[in-house]
């Protein structure tokens, strides 16, 4: 039987694998959901849980792997990221969820669906097993979109803005 990482688990700490950053080739200005200084996310500035990154000022190119505490705990972070409009976020690819259709797709500029199941890193440094879901990288801004498209990580799609006069 395969090991699956729980959707709502004992910890919000599931770190993005370094290979994703290697493929993107970006240095971010901010990681608002950082486990702390010295972590491998290539960010010039970090906010930790003690800083409450959701309430802080966000500037420049952002990388965001939001806390998933509780059901839909990532949605306030996703809204903030999309409003900021510049960077790369990583969220579950729950394509059947209301938030995916109502919050993400209408506002995202690009989506990158990596091949296979992304194995996140646990706080103790061990690699998680086979997660029960895929992920999607959300891109906002030309710098992020260009890096995602060139990354070779998987299927990259841009999302066209609604046509003028279209209320959606």
Secondary structure, DSSP 8 states (H G I E B T S, - for coil): ------SS-S-S-EE--HHHHHHHT--EEEETT-S-TT-SS-EEEE--GGGTGGGS---SSEEEE----STTTTHHHHHHHHHH--EEEEEE--TTSHHIIIIIITT-SEEEEESS----EETTS-B----SS-EEEEEESHHHHHHHHHS-SEEEEE-----TT---
